[in-house]
C-alpha cells in the first residue's frame, strides 16, 4: 500500500496520501485540491 501511494505521489504530486493503522485495519486516505476531485472519483470511486 505504501509503495502504491509513493508511486502515485511521484506521478501526481497534488495528491495527499495518508495511511492509518487502526488495530488490524489499514486505511488509505487520499485527498486532492478541489479541481482534482473528479480525478479522485475516476480512480477510486465516490467518497465514502
C-alpha positions as CSV (number, residue, x, y, z in Angstrom):
1,X,0.0,0.0,0.0
2,X,2.8,2.4,0.9
3,X,4.6,1.6,-2.4
4,X,1.4,2.4,-4.4
5,X,1.0,5.7,-2.6
6,X,4.6,6.6,-3.2
7,X,4.4,5.8,-6.9
8,X,1.2,7.8,-7.3
9,X,2.7,10.7,-5.4
10,X,5.6,10.8,-8.0
11,X,3.1,10.8,-10.8
12,X,0.5,13.2,-9.3
13,X,2.2,15.3,-6.6
14,X,-1.1,17.2,-5.8
15,X,-2.5,14.1,-4.2
16,X,-2.1,13.7,-0.4
17,X,-1.9,10.1,0.7
18,X,-2.2,9.0,4.3
19,X,-2.1,5.5,5.8
20,X,-3.8,4.9,9.1
21,X,-3.3,1.7,11.1
22,X,-6.2,1.1,13.5
23,X,-5.7,-2.2,15.2
24,X,-5.8,-4.8,12.5
25,X,-7.3,-2.4,9.9
26,X,-5.3,-0.3,7.5
27,X,-7.0,2.7,6.0
28,X,-5.9,4.7,3.0
29,X,-7.0,8.3,2.8
30,X,-6.4,10.2,-0.5
31,X,-7.0,13.9,-0.8
32,X,-6.7,16.3,-3.7
33,X,-7.4,20.0,-4.3
34,X,-11.0,20.9,-5.3
35,X,-10.1,20.8,-9.0
36,X,-8.8,17.2,-8.6
37,X,-11.9,15.8,-7.1
38,X,-13.1,14.4,-10.4
39,X,-9.9,12.5,-10.9
40,X,-10.1,11.0,-7.5
41,X,-13.6,9.8,-8.2
42,X,-12.5,8.3,-11.5
43,X,-9.6,6.5,-9.8
44,X,-11.2,5.3,-6.6
45,X,-15.0,5.8,-6.9
46,X,-17.2,8.1,-4.9
47,X,-16.0,9.4,-1.5
48,X,-17.0,7.3,1.5
